[in-house]
Amino acid sequence: MILSLVLPCYNPQQGWERNIITAYEAITKWPAAQVELTIVLDGTDFGVTTAGIDTLRQCIPGLRVIEYAVNMGKGHAIRQGVAQAIGDIIIYTDIDIPYTEGSMRAVYNKLHINECDVAVGVKDEAYYTHLPAVRRFISRCLRLMIGTFLSMPVTDTQCGLKGFRSKVKPLFLATTINRYLFDLEFVRNCFVAKKYRVAAIPVTLNADVHFRKMDYSILLPEILNFIKLLLKRPHE
């Protein structure tokens, strides 16, 4: 069974290459996992060097690197990686591998034993203690809005760890939002389709995770995206 791991990359923190190599080595030991790794360089300005990519290629056979010059957003980047993924199972997460190996393995196992078609990571309460107050407020407000206006069984759609079986790939590629709310668009479409089994998987952050400063300029565009989701017929 092939596991495709897709990692979007934009201005990564120092040492990101070592985190990926460590995670890759652990994942290759999972049951029946032949790992295909794709890194999508989303118009990154700094933090990525030729030497760093060469090191990754030496340690990760068959590494695929997709690169383009202009930053398009996490949703766009992941779609580029998923479009080229050949795995039976596709998992995406952030470039700094912020979640524990146990969390990533829980997502994989649920899909591997065919208990679901889509595995949605949901953050535990400890996650929110790591967040700055403003980000914590925004996150909780979004969950309230999702529960109120979209009536979805899962309100934590923004966790950066998700996986799905290959048959769900066309539905993921049909998403159109490029930035923050692409996760919400995808999860909503999964529930609306009513033909995919969606499972919520509790996940935990690594102890040494550092959150980058939030770009608050995205808030207005994402509010508009949320309104568009309310008005738009979901893709099935």
KOLDO-446421 format. One record per residue: residue in three letters; z, x, y of N, C-alpha, C in turn. Coordinates in steps of 0.001 Angstrom, whole numbers. Layout:
REM KOLDO-446421
 residuo    n.zz    n.xx    n.yy   ca.zz   ca.xx   ca.yy    c.zz    c.xx    c.yy
     ALA       Z       X       Y       Z       X       Y       Z       X       Y
...
//
This chain:
REM KOLDO-446421
 residuo    n.zz    n.xx    n.yy   ca.zz   ca.xx   ca.yy    c.zz    c.xx    c.yy
     MET       0     843   -1194       0       0       0       0     877    1242
     ILE    -895     586    2172    -982    1367    3400    -163     703    4497
     LEU     673    1492    5139    1430    1053    6305     817    1702    7537
     SER     337     888    8454    -185    1399    9724     910    1298   10775
     LEU    1267    2430   11360    2269    2473   12423    1553    2783   13733
     VAL    1700    1894   14716    1019    2030   16003    2055    2295   17090
     LEU    1841    3370   17851    2776    3771   18899    2044    3892   20231
     PRO    2321    3009   21192    1744    3161   22526    2491    4241   23295
     CYS    1778    5020   24074    2405    6162   24749    2023    6194   26220
     TYR    3046    6158   27082    2823    6291   28524    3945    7133   29117
     ASN    3605    8313   29600    4561    9223   30231    5848    9379   29403
     PRO    5729    9895   28186    6892    9977   27292    7914   11008   27747
     GLN    9147   10820   27274   10219   11754   27598   10071   13034   26774
     GLN   10678   14089   27248   10611   15381   26563   11154   15255   25139
     GLY   10470   15892   24203   10904   15876   22813   10363   14724   21998
     TRP    9456   13960   22573    8938   12788   21869    8192   13161   20592
     GLU    7534   14318   20605    6777   14724   19414    7697   14914   18206
     ARG    8852   15547   18424    9791   15786   17327   10329   14468   16784
     ASN   10589   13496   17655   11061   12184   17200   10055   11533   16266
     ILE    8780   11652   16615    7742   11033   15794    7621   11735   14446
     ILE    7667   13046   14449    7574   13791   13188    8745   13445   12276
     THR    9938   13378   12837   11122   13026   12048   10988   11628   11463
     ALA   10539   10683   12288   10371    9307   11810    9295    9234   10733
     TYR    8187    9945   10937    7096    9939    9964    7569   10466    8612
     GLU    8307   11556    8636    8796   12139    7387    9713   11174    6645
     ALA   10512   10414    7381   11396    9435    6745   10597    8265    6176
     ILE    9622    7794    6928    8847    6620    6510    8021    6910    5264
     THR    7525    8130    5126    6725    8463    3942    7536    8389    2654
     LYS    8844    8321    2771    9703    8206    1588    9996    6749    1229
     TRP    9547    5817    2039    9772    4407    1733    8945    4008     513
     PRO    9367    2962    -218    8651    2558   -1432    7221    2112   -1137
     ALA    6285    2689   -1864    4872    2293   -1824    4250    2411    -447
     ALA    4764    3311     379    4241    3426    1740    3341    4643    1891
     GLN    2044    4403    2003    1098    5433    2419     886    5218    3914
     VAL    1273    6173    4736    1406    5925    6174     174    6384    6951
     GLU    -343    5479    7764   -1408    5768    8717    -796    5638   10113
     LEU    -802    6716   10881    -157    6717   12191   -1195    6800   13308
     THR   -1067    5897   14271   -1950    5885   15432   -1117    5968   16704
     ILE   -1453    6905   17572    -832    7022   18891   -1882    6659   19932
     VAL   -1523    5761   20835   -2447    5338   21886   -1944    5869   23223
     LEU   -2675    6817   23801   -2310    7403   25089   -2842    6492   26195
     ASP   -1931    5720   26774   -2284    4642   27697   -2325    5148   29145
     GLY   -3334    5973   29453   -3474    6489   30810   -2275    7296   31262
     THR   -1709    8057   30351    -492    8805   30655    -757    9923   31666
     ASP     193   10119   32595      51   11127   33650     749   12440   33315
     PHE    1832   12359   32548    2580   13567   32216    3297   13366   30886
     GLY    3803   14470   30334    4570   14403   29096    3774   14638   27838
     VAL    2441   14613   27942    1581   14824   26774     762   16089   27003
     THR     842   17017   26053      98   18271   26153    -796   18457   24938
     THR   -1804   19285   25109   -2685   19601   23980   -1895   20249   22856
     ALA    -960   21128   23220    -136   21796   22207     713   20785   21445
     GLY    1247   19802   22152    2062   18784   21497    1257   17956   20515
     ILE      50   17567   20913    -821   16798   20018   -1224   17641   18814
     ASP   -1498   18927   19040   -1854   19818   17932    -710   19920   16928
     THR     520   19995   17428    1684   20047   16542    1777   18780   15703
     LEU    1543   17641   16334    1576   16374   15600     495   16340   14525
     ARG    -685   16803   14851   -1781   16796   13870   -1466   17703   12679
     GLN    -782   18809   12932    -420   19719   11848     598   19092   10901
     CYS    1470   18255   11440    2563   17682   10648    2248   16302   10078
     ILE    1238   15638   10639     936   14260   10239    -528   14174    9827
     PRO    -814   14216    8532   -2201   14157    8060   -2883   12862    8512
     GLY   -4107   12999    8979   -4885   11817    9349   -4448   11139   10631
     LEU   -3641   11806   11437   -3190   11211   12691   -4386   10768   13536
     ARG   -4310    9533   14020   -5344    9016   14916   -4787    8980   16338
     VAL   -5507    9547   17281   -5100    9514   18687   -6194    8817   19488
     ILE   -5820    7743   20155   -6732    7005   21032   -6313    7301   22468
     GLU   -7264    7611   23317   -6911    7998   24683   -7885    7400   25680
     TYR   -7355    6948   26808   -8190    6518   27924   -7457    6853   29218
     ALA   -8188    6887   30333   -7670    7502   31559   -6766    6603   32393
     VAL   -6989    5296   32371   -6271    4381   33264   -5213    3609   32485
     ASN   -3988    3587   33009   -2915    2839   32367   -3228    1348   32388
     MET   -3259     746   31194   -3621    -667   31066   -2453   -1544   30641
     GLY   -1371    -937   30184    -224   -1718   29758      -6   -1650   28256
     LYS    1236   -1895   27864    1633   -1759   26462     869   -2705   25545
     GLY     681   -3944   25981     -34   -4901   25144   -1457   -4455   24870
     HIS   -2139   -4008   25894   -3506   -3508   25736   -3532   -2306   24810
     ALA   -2595   -1383   25000   -2563    -171   24180   -2370    -503   22706
     ILE   -1440   -1392   22420   -1181   -1724   21016   -2381   -2434   20402
     ARG   -3052   -3274   21165   -4259   -3915   20622   -5311   -2880   20241
     GLN   -5438   -1814   21046   -6411    -760   20705   -6051    -105   19373
     GLY   -4763     144   19166   -4332     753   17915   -4460    -181   16732
     VAL   -4055   -1434   16917   -4135   -2420   15832   -5587   -2662   15438
     ALA   -6489   -2651   16403   -7904   -2896   16110   -8452   -1884   15112
     GLN   -7933    -657   15146   -8425     383   14243   -7559     562   12994
     ALA   -6454    -150   12924   -5544      -6   11784   -6168    -581   10518
     ILE   -5969     109    9407   -6521    -354    8130   -5419    -755    7155
     GLY   -4178    -755    7609   -3056    -977    6708   -2916   -2401    6204
     ASP   -2276   -2525    5040   -1884   -3835    4517    -754   -4413    5362
     ILE      64   -3516    5902    1153   -3877    6806     975   -3069    8086
     ILE    1147   -3723    9221    1034   -3055   10520    2352   -3222   11262
     ILE    2913   -2121   11712    4160   -2143   12485    3909   -1417   13801
     TYR    4451   -1962   14880    4388   -1227   16145    5772   -1127   16766
     THR    5982     -17   17448    7230     196   18174    6952    1167   19317
     ASP    7984    1564   20031    7806    2402   21210    7699    3883   20828
     ILE    7138    4666   21717    6836    6067   21431    8094    6897   21194
     ASP    9228    6488   21757   10465    7250   21565   11222    6839   20304
     ILE   10606    5971   19496   11228    5497   18246   12687    5088   18526
     PRO   12905    4057   19348   14269    3747   19798   15154    3068   18767
     TYR   14563    2538   17703   15350    1790   16722   15655    2652   15501
     THR   16770    2357   14865   17204    3148   13715   16191    3054   12579
     GLU   16210    4065   11720   15324    4014   10555   15629    2782    9718
     GLY   16909    2435    9607   17280    1249    8842   16658     -14    9400
     SER   16570    -102   10722   15948   -1267   11357   14455   -1318   11049
     MET   13793    -178   11170   12359    -133   10890   12084    -428    9416
     ARG   12948      86    8566   12760    -154    7129   13005   -1615    6782
     ALA   13930   -2267    7482   14193   -3687    7228   12959   -4526    7550
     VAL   12276   -4183    8641   11035   -4876    8993    9984   -4641    7911
     TYR    9841   -3392    7491    8859   -3060    6449    9181   -3762    5132
     ASN   10436   -3700    4706   10812   -4277    3414   10517   -5768    3353
     LYS   10805   -6478    4435   10580   -7927    4454    9107   -8248    4245
     LEU    8247   -7417    4810    6809   -7608    4645    6326   -7089    3295
     HIS    6884   -5973    2862    6464   -5344    1608    6728   -6235     406
     ILE    7868   -6929     400    8189   -7809    -731    7626   -9211    -517
     ASN    6809   -9354     510    6068  -10587     793    6982  -11788    1035
     GLU    8063  -11561    1747    8938  -12671    2124    8556  -13264    3471
     CYS    7644  -12610    4175    7163  -13160    5443    5809  -12549    5763
     ASP    5124  -13150    6719    3855  -12616    7210    4028  -11874    8528
     VAL    5052  -12270    9284    5350  -11653   10575    6842  -11372   10635
     ALA    7216  -10134   10917    8626   -9747   11035    8903   -9394   12494
     VAL    9775  -10176   13115   10077  -10022   14536   11462   -9405   14686
     GLY   11534   -8196   15207   12834   -7593   15462   13576   -8365   16542
     VAL   14858   -8608   16311   15700   -9257   17328   16896   -8349   17591
     LYS   17214   -8172   18849   18236   -7213   19264   19637   -7757   19026
     ASP   20556   -6880   18609   21947   -7292   18470   22630   -7234   19839
     GLU   23859   -7743   19903   24561   -7812   21188   24838   -6422   21767
     ALA   24992   -5429   20895   25260   -4074   21378   24112   -3551   22237
     TYR   22903   -4046   21974   21735   -3614   22742   21945   -3855   24232
     TYR   22506   -5009   24552   22614   -5393   25964   23629   -4534   26713
     THR   24548   -3901   25988   25508   -3020   26660   24835   -1750   27169
     HIS   23662   -1416   26606   22921    -232   27044   22075    -514   28291
     LEU   21849   -1792   28594   20933   -2143   29673   21611   -2137   31035
     PRO   20903   -1717   32073   21400   -1923   33438   21566   -3419   33693
     ALA   22447   -3776   34609   22801   -5180   34831   21583   -6039   35164
     VAL   20681   -5521   35996   19518   -6314   36398   18614   -6590   35205
     ARG   18369   -5573   34386   17526   -5773   33205   18186   -6719   32215
     ARG   19502   -6625   32091   20226   -7537   31203   20057   -8978   31682
     PHE   20155   -9182   32987   19993  -10515   33569   18584  -11050   33321
     ILE   17572  -10207   33544   16184  -10625   33339   15943  -10999   31882
     SER   16460  -10186   30964   16274  -10438   29540   16892  -11766   29124
     ARG   18095  -12024   29583   18774  -13272   29207   18096  -14481   29857
     CYS   17604  -14322   31085   16884  -15418   31742   15612  -15764   30972
     LEU   14891  -14728   30520   13664  -14978   29767   13964  -15718   28476
     ARG   15019  -15322   27778   15373  -16007   26537   15706  -17473   26803
     LEU   16404  -17723   27900   16728  -19103   28262   15461  -19898   28554
     MET   14525  -19297   29258   13268  -19975   29588   12442  -20253   28339
     ILE   12430  -19300   27415   11683  -19496   26165   12277  -20655   25377
     GLY   13605  -20677   25264   14255  -21754   24533   14068  -23105   25192
     THR   14046  -23123   26525   13950  -24381   27267   12528  -24929   27306
     PHE   11564  -24068   27613   10205  -24545   27864    9262  -24425   26666
     LEU    9536  -23493   25760    8631  -23287   24633    9206  -23760   23306
     SER   10511  -24011   23266   11166  -24564   22065   10820  -23783   20806
     MET   10903  -22456   20895   10599  -21616   19751   11863  -21269   18978
     PRO   11778  -21152   17649   12950  -20788   16847   13508  -19409   17187
     VAL   12639  -18500   17651   13059  -17157   18046   12877  -17029   19555
     THR   13972  -16772   20272   13874  -16624   21730   13845  -15164   22165
     ASP   14242  -14259   21286   14185  -12830   21612   12830  -12292   21174
     THR   11836  -12463   22031   10479  -12038   21676   10142  -10646   22181
     GLN   11009  -10051   23003   10641   -8818   23694   11151   -7543   23033
     CYS   11777   -7657   21886   12200   -6470   21153   10969   -5631   20806
     GLY   11069   -4323   20981    9915   -3455   20793    9671   -3017   19364
     LEU   10010   -3851   18405    9763   -3532   16999    9304   -4797   16286
     LYS    8063   -4784   15846    7502   -5933   15138    6531   -5446   14076
     GLY    6324   -6286   13069    5371   -5956   12028    4713   -7210   11499
     PHE    3561   -7035   10890    2867   -8189   10319    1916   -7726    9228
     ARG    1571   -8657    8359     614   -8380    7302    -799   -8418    7882
     SER   -1733   -7778    7189   -3078   -7592    7740   -3780   -8914    8041
     LYS   -3432   -9978    7329   -4101  -11257    7576   -3755  -11835    8950
     VAL   -2691  -11321    9572   -2284  -11799   10896   -2963  -10984   12004
     LYS   -3617   -9909   11640   -4238   -9008   12623   -5166   -9731   13600
     PRO   -6054  -10640   13146   -6923  -11326   14115   -6141  -12116   15160
     LEU   -5029  -12704   14770   -4220  -13463   15721   -3608  -12537   16763
     PHE   -3165  -11356   16330   -2622  -10399   17293   -3704   -9936   18262
     LEU   -4881   -9649   17743   -5962   -9152   18594   -6471  -10220   19559
     ALA   -6135  -11477   19294   -6549  -12568   20186   -5652  -12694   21410
     THR   -4540  -11939   21456   -3687  -11986   22642   -4443  -11400   23834
     THR   -4053  -11845   25023   -4775  -11434   26230   -3887  -10761   27272
     ILE   -2573  -10928   27170   -1664  -10339   28153   -1548   -8839   27892
     ASN   -1646   -8049   28927   -1663   -6593   28773    -296   -5944   28882
     ARG     658   -6614   29532    1923   -5938   29788    3091   -6681   29148
     TYR    4160   -6877   29857    5463   -7235   29306    5442   -8420   28343
     LEU    4738   -9482   28674    4842  -10717   27895    3834  -10832   26755
     PHE    3139   -9752   26413    2199   -9851   25291    2925  -10202   24000
     ASP    4164   -9713   23841    4953  -10039   22645    5190  -11540   22548
     LEU    5579  -12135   23662    5827  -13577   23689    4563  -14342   23328
     GLU    3440  -13936   23879    2170  -14603   23567    1883  -14542   22070
     PHE    2086  -13372   21472    1823  -13208   20041    2760  -14061   19194
     VAL    4057  -13973   19450    5024  -14716   18636    4802  -16216   18786
     ARG    4535  -16664   19999    4268  -18086   20203    3060  -18532   19386
     ASN    1985  -17743   19414     791  -18101   18652    1073  -18165   17157
     CYS    1955  -17291   16672    2317  -17304   15249    2992  -18613   14868
     PHE    3911  -19077   15710    4604  -20329   15418    3670  -21528   15544
     VAL    2816  -21513   16549    1903  -22634   16761     917  -22759   15607
     ALA     485  -21636   15060    -483  -21656   13963      53  -22384   12734
     LYS    1365  -22305   12508    2046  -23026   11415    1575  -22620   10020
     LYS     852  -21529    9919     422  -21087    8594     967  -19712    8252
     TYR    1774  -19154    9154    2367  -17847    8912    3879  -17970    8818
     ARG    4445  -17242    7880    5905  -17214    7731    6460  -16152    8675
     VAL    7280  -16584    9610    7843  -15687   10617    9324  -15484   10328
     ALA    9752  -14234   10250   11159  -13918    9985   11727  -13097   11133
     ALA   12934  -13443   11549   13654  -12666   12561   14497  -11614   11854
     ILE   14345  -10361   12247   15035   -9247   11607   15981   -8595   12616
     PRO   17294   -8651   12388   18225   -7980   13311   17979   -6470   13307
     VAL   17912   -5882   14488   17655   -4446   14595   18679   -3802   15524
     THR   18812   -2485   15370   19822   -1726   16112   19181    -519   16776
     LEU   19605    -227   17990   19110     941   18711   19728    2224   18180
     ASN   18988    3318   18264   19576    4633   18045   20615    4916   19129
     ALA   21576    5747   18792   22690    6002   19715   22261    6745   20971
     ASP   21189    7539   20882   20816    8403   22007   19661    7857   22841
     VAL   19415    6556   22763   18298    5967   23505   18583    5949   25003
     HIS   17563    6318   25785   17661    6254   27243   16555    5334   27759
     PHE   16935    4295   28481   15947    3373   29020   15328    3945   30292
     ARG   14012    3878   30373   13361    4320   31592   13539    3262   32679
     LYS   13415    3686   33930   13580    2775   35058   12514    1692   35013
     MET   12941     454   35191   12011    -667   35127   11179    -744   36400
     ASP    9900   -1034   36244    9014   -1238   37382    9078   -2712   37772
     TYR    9851   -3006   38801   10072   -4405   39175    8837   -5048   39792
     SER    7815   -4259   40085    6588   -4836   40635    5858   -5703   39611
     ILE    6223   -5565   38328    5556   -6371   37303    6134   -7775   37211
     LEU    7262   -8036   37873    7947   -9316   37688    7092  -10501   38120
     LEU    6506  -10427   39312    5693  -11553   39777    4489  -11797   38875
     PRO    3707  -10751   38529    2593  -10992   37602    3050  -11576   36266
     GLU    4222  -11149   35775    4686  -11662   34486    5201  -13096   34600
     ILE    5768  -13455   35748    6132  -14864   35972    4875  -15732   35934
     LEU    3816  -15245   36553    2546  -15972   36518    2002  -16049   35094
     ASN    2161  -14964   34324    1728  -14990   32926    2513  -16021   32127
     PHE    3813  -16133   32410    4634  -17119   31707    4140  -18529   32024
     ILE    3838  -18783   33281    3320  -20102   33670    1985  -20374   32979
     LYS    1135  -19354   32911    -148  -19516   32224      56  -19855   30749
     LEU    1066  -19221   30124    1352  -19525   28723    1770  -20979   28553
     LEU    2536  -21491   29510    2960  -22888   29441    1768  -23836   29522
     LEU     785  -23458   30316    -358  -24338   30560   -1501  -24122   29576
     LYS   -1502  -22949   28943   -2628  -22564   28088   -2473  -23118   26683
     ARG   -3576  -23545   26112   -3576  -23943   24706   -3404  -22692   23854
     PRO   -2373  -22639   23004   -2137  -21435   22195   -3283  -21164   21233
     HIS   -3533  -19882   20986   -4559  -19484   20022   -4001  -19639   18618
     GLU   -4756  -20276   17756   -4302  -20504   16383   -5112  -19692   15393
//
